[in-house]
């Protein structure tokens, strides 16, 4: 495996903006550490505006995360299980009432199996993802989130979206 190059926050932002991928086109996700960004059309969660994609005006930023292994984090965690994905729990919490997602408690609150499948299908229809290999993603995560202010990030985030997202996460965590 090729070791990722350490990028400063500006270069990381540029790399995350370079190419977005549909969720049926993820063969190139590397098994290295790095950052990833989730993008959606402006009509998705209209009350939570995020910055427009620099090259694709039809999409705006929803969430930025870090991973020790981008392939595992994106493909296994974010596209399969709510128990391992803050993004999935937040999305489900935002749509709990409108889409009727149901949860149950294991060692944590998770979606019922049919709703895990339903949420993944929703994500495949509405979201794109981009990634940027980085040897120490935690070194630039806070700066990237501060500069971009993705609405679904609560850690390092501020503003009115923070309260909406925190309430959605609370609703999800108390739904089982």
N, C-alpha and C positions, 0 to 999 in steps of 0.2 A: 504494500500500500504506500502511495506517495504521501509524504507528510504535508499537510496544508501549510500555506504561507501565512504568517501573522500579518494582518491588515489593521490599519488604524480605523477609527470609526467612519471617516469619510469614504475610504476604499471599501469598507464593509457595506455601507449604504449603497454604494454604486454597484457592488456585486449582487446584493439582494434585489436590486432594481433591474438587473440585466435581463433575465429570462424568467418568465413564470410558466409553470407547467400545469396542465390539466391533471386531475388525479388518476386518469387512466394512462398517463404518460410519465411514469416515475422510474423507469428502468435505470436512468442515469444518476439517481440519488446515491452519493458516495457513502461508504461505511466509515467515514471519518468524522471527527468532531467539527462543530460549526454552529452557525445560526440559520434559522429558517424564518420565513415570513408568509403569512396567510393573507390572501387578497380576495375581495368580493366586489360585485357590482354595487354601485351606490344605493340601489333600492333595498339591499340586504341590510337590515338594522339601520334604517334611515335616521333614527334618533341618536345614533352613535357614529357621527362622521369621523372618518380617518383621512389621512392624507392621500391624495390621488397618486396612482402609480405614475412614475416619471415618464414612462414611455407608452402606457396604455391607459388613456383617460377613462375608459369604461370600467376600471377597477380601482379600488382604494384599499388601503392597508387596514387589516383588522387586528393582527396579533404578530408579535415577534417572540421567538423562543430560542433556547440554546440546547445543544445535544452533545453528548459524548460520542454518539454514533447517529448521524443524520438518518441513515437508512432505517435503522431500527426505530428511532423516535417517530419518524413520519409514517412509515408503512405499518408498523406493529401497534404503536401506541395511539397515534392520532387517528388512524383509520380503522381501528378495531375496538378499542376498549376505553370506556369512560373512566374506569378506575385508575388508569395510568396517564390520563390526559387532562390537564387543566383546560385546554382549549375545548375539548368535547364537553366537559362538565359546564363550562361557561355557555357554549352554544345551546346545550340542552336547557340550562337554566333560563336563558333568554326566551326560549320557545316553549317552556314548560306549560304555560296556560294556553297559548295559541295553538300549539300542535299536539297537546295532550301526551307528552312524553311521560312514561311511568318509570319509577325507580324502585329498587329494593336495597336492603343493607346486607353487605357481606362483611368484610373488615372495614369497608367504607361504603358510601352511597354510590351505586352504579345503576345504569339503565337496565331495564329488563332486556333479555336477549333480542327480542323482535325490534325493540326501539334502538338497540345498538346498530342493527342492520339498517333501520330507517334513517338514523342520523348519518351513517356513512353514505347512504344514497343521496341525502340532502347535500352533504358536503361535496360529493362528486358532481352534483348539478350546479352548485352555486360558488364553489371556491377554487382558487388557483393557489399554488404554493411555489415559492422560490427558496433557494438555499445558497449558502456561502461557506465553504470549508474554512475553518480557522483553528489553529492549534490550541488557543485559549479563548474560547468564545465569551467566557465570563469577564474577560478583561475589557470587552467593548460593548457588552449587552446594555449596560445602564446608559451609556452615551448614545447608542442607537435608539433606544426607547425614548430617551429624553428628546432627541432631535426629531424623531418621527411622531411621537405620541400616539401609538396605536391604541384604539379605544378599548380593546379587550384585555390589555395588560394592566393589572392593578399595581403590581410591584414596579416601582420607578415611575408610575404614572400620576397624573393629577388632572384636575378639571372636572366638569360635570359628568363626564362619561364614567369616571371612577366610581361614583355613587351608584349609578345604574348597574354597572357590572358587579359591584360588590353585592348589591341587592339580589341580582340574578344568581350569583354563586351561593348566597345564603338560602335562597328559595330552593335551589337544587339540593343543597346539603341537608335541608330539613324536610325534604319531600318524601322520604322513605319512612 
